[in-house]
Amino acid sequence: MDKKITIAIDGYSSTGKSTVAKQLAKELGYIYVDTGAMYRAVTLYVMRKLFVTDTNFDEESILRHLPFINLKFVFDEELGHGEIYLNKENVEKEIRLLEVSKHVSKVSALPKVREMLVKLQKEMGKDKGVVMDGRDIGTVVFPDADLKIFMTASTEKRAERRYKELMEKGENISYDEILENVKERDYLDTTRKDSPLRKADDAIEVDNSNMSLEEQYEKVVKLAKDKIAQVSA
């Protein structure tokens, strides 16, 4: 019988980590955990409280309210994966808006926020058989993950994908604004003091700048199945 493994998928924003992680979890019958959705849900909560706006960042109030934030993934049979619930409300669509994207890196950089969510993430993956994607899964959450994948793509290609995605959702946004947001998030993600985005030494890099979704999926599935065969031998 095949042994279950822990799969960590890290990488830059808009590299399609969540898409491929969902597909992979479904293929393997594993639990999928979108850690980016967790940080976005926290960001949405503090934005609703007006602790974070374009002109305000009230760190003290953010930290004081962390105990009131309850996050849970609820499995949707029709979709084949879980969606994020913030205090019993499905916020999956709202957390993907550009307004949340603008602020999520700053909120994620707060050590107390990361501490709370990393603890939750470790708990979710303790029994293996999990595919988790984010920024620090292979370096901080699961440094001993059996398989670590690091997703990357050119800045322009990522901005283009994000632009198309938001346009399809009916958001009135310019490509330049998206490009600026992608660059800013890269800077904040890679320079924050607490667990910055970086490729783990033993991670396999997948640059999907010129890959189709199908090519990307096939590559990642092969990496996973090869690793499972290796640990099960």
C-alpha positions in Angstrom: 0.0 0.0 0.0 1.3 3.5 -0.9 2.4 5.6 2.0 0.9 9.1 2.4 3.3 12.0 2.1 3.3 15.7 2.8 3.5 17.9 -0.3 4.5 21.6 0.1 4.0 24.0 -2.8 5.5 27.4 -2.4 6.1 30.3 -4.8 5.4 33.8 -5.9 1.9 35.3 -6.2 -0.2 34.4 -9.3 1.9 31.4 -10.3 -1.1 29.1 -10.2 -0.1 27.4 -6.9 -3.6 27.0 -5.7 -4.9 25.7 -9.0 -2.3 23.0 -9.3 -2.4 22.1 -5.6 -6.2 21.6 -5.8 -5.8 19.4 -8.9 -3.0 17.3 -7.3 -4.9 16.8 -4.0 -7.9 15.6 -6.0 -5.8 13.2 -8.1 -4.1 11.7 -5.0 -7.2 11.8 -2.7 -5.3 14.1 -0.3 -6.5 17.0 1.8 -5.8 20.4 0.2 -5.0 23.4 2.3 -4.8 26.9 0.7 -2.7 28.9 3.3 -2.9 32.0 1.1 -6.7 31.9 1.6 -6.1 31.9 5.4 -4.0 35.1 5.3 -6.5 36.7 2.9 -9.4 35.8 5.3 -7.6 37.5 8.2 -6.9 40.5 6.0 -10.6 40.7 5.0 -11.6 40.6 8.7 -9.3 43.5 9.6 -10.3 45.5 6.5 -14.0 45.1 7.5 -13.1 46.5 10.9 -11.3 49.4 9.1 -8.0 48.5 10.9 -6.4 48.4 7.5 -7.2 50.9 4.7 -5.2 52.7 2.0 -4.3 55.3 4.6 -4.3 53.3 7.9 -2.6 50.3 9.4 -3.6 49.8 13.0 -1.3 46.9 14.1 -2.4 47.1 17.7 -6.1 46.6 16.9 -5.3 43.8 14.4 -3.4 41.8 17.1 -6.0 42.5 19.7 -8.7 41.0 17.4 -6.8 37.8 16.4 -8.6 35.7 19.1 -11.9 36.6 17.5 -11.0 35.2 14.1 -12.1 31.6 13.4 -11.0 30.0 10.2 -12.2 26.7 8.8 -12.0 24.9 5.4 -15.4 23.3 4.6 -15.3 20.6 1.9 -17.6 21.1 -1.1 -18.3 17.8 -2.8 -19.3 19.5 -6.1 -16.0 21.4 -6.3 -13.9 18.6 -4.9 -12.1 20.8 -2.4 -12.6 22.9 0.6 -13.5 26.6 0.7 -12.5 29.0 3.4 -15.0 30.1 6.1 -14.3 33.2 8.3 -16.4 33.0 11.4 -18.9 30.6 9.8 -19.2 32.8 6.6 -17.9 31.5 3.2 -15.6 34.3 2.0 -13.9 32.4 -0.8 -14.9 34.9 -3.5 -14.5 38.1 -1.5 -10.9 37.3 -0.4 -9.8 37.1 -4.1 -10.6 40.8 -4.8 -7.8 43.1 -5.7 -8.6 45.3 -2.6 -7.6 42.3 -0.4 -4.6 41.6 -2.5 -3.3 45.1 -1.9 -3.1 44.6 1.8 -2.5 40.9 2.4 1.3 41.0 2.3 1.5 43.7 5.0 -1.0 41.8 7.2 0.9 38.5 6.6 4.2 40.1 7.6 3.0 40.5 11.2 4.8 37.8 13.3 1.7 37.2 15.6 -0.5 36.6 12.5 2.0 34.2 11.1 2.4 32.4 14.4 -1.3 31.9 14.8 -1.8 30.6 11.2 1.4 28.4 11.1 0.2 26.7 14.3 -3.2 26.0 12.6 -1.5 24.8 9.4 0.8 22.4 11.3 -2.2 20.9 13.0 -4.0 20.5 9.6 -1.1 18.5 8.1 0.0 16.4 11.1 -1.3 13.1 9.7 0.2 13.6 6.2 -1.8 13.0 3.0 -1.9 16.7 2.5 -1.1 19.2 -0.2 -0.5 22.6 1.2 0.4 25.7 -0.8 1.7 29.1 0.3 4.9 31.1 0.8 6.7 29.4 3.7 5.3 25.8 3.7 8.6 24.1 2.8 10.7 26.4 4.8 8.7 27.0 8.0 5.4 25.0 8.2 6.7 21.7 7.0 10.5 21.9 6.7 10.5 18.0 6.6 7.9 17.7 3.8 8.5 14.7 1.6 8.1 16.7 -1.6 8.7 20.5 -1.9 7.8 22.3 -5.1 8.7 26.0 -5.7 6.5 27.7 -8.4 7.8 30.7 -10.3 7.0 32.6 -13.5 8.0 36.0 -15.0 6.4 39.1 -13.4 4.7 40.1 -16.7 3.2 36.6 -17.2 1.8 36.5 -13.7 0.3 40.0 -14.0 -1.2 39.0 -17.3 -2.9 35.9 -15.8 -4.1 37.9 -12.8 -5.5 40.6 -15.1 -7.5 38.1 -17.2 -8.8 36.4 -14.0 -10.1 39.7 -12.5 -11.5 41.0 -15.8 -13.5 37.7 -16.1 -14.9 38.4 -12.6 -16.0 41.8 -13.8 -13.5 44.0 -12.0 -12.7 47.3 -13.6 -8.9 47.3 -13.4 -5.9 48.2 -15.5 -3.1 45.8 -16.4 -0.5 48.4 -15.1 -2.3 48.4 -11.7 -2.1 44.6 -11.5 1.6 44.6 -12.6 2.4 47.1 -9.8 0.5 45.0 -7.3 2.4 41.8 -8.3 5.8 43.7 -8.0 4.9 45.1 -4.6 3.8 41.8 -3.3 7.0 40.1 -4.5 9.0 42.8 -2.7 7.0 42.5 0.6 6.9 38.7 0.5 10.7 38.3 -0.1 11.9 41.1 2.3 9.7 40.6 5.4 11.6 39.7 8.5 9.4 36.8 9.6 9.7 33.7 7.3 10.2 35.5 4.0 9.4 33.8 0.7 12.4 31.8 -0.5 13.0 28.5 -2.2 13.9 25.7 0.2 17.3 24.2 -0.6 15.7 20.8 -1.4 12.7 22.2 -3.3 12.2 21.4 -7.0 11.7 24.6 -9.0 8.9 24.7 -11.6 9.0 27.8 -13.9 5.6 27.8 -15.6 6.0 31.0 -17.6 5.7 29.1 -20.9 3.7 26.1 -19.7 0.1 25.3 -20.4 -2.1 24.3 -17.4 -2.0 20.8 -18.6 1.8 20.7 -18.9 2.2 22.1 -15.4 -0.3 19.6 -14.0 1.4 16.6 -15.7 4.8 17.7 -14.4 3.6 18.2 -10.8 1.6 14.9 -10.7 4.7 13.0 -12.0 6.9 14.6 -9.3 4.3 13.5 -6.6 3.8 10.0 -7.9 7.6 9.4 -8.2 8.1 10.5 -4.6 5.2 8.4 -3.3 6.7 5.3 -5.1 10.1 6.1 -3.7 8.9 6.4 0.0 6.6 3.3 -0.4 9.3 1.1 -1.8 
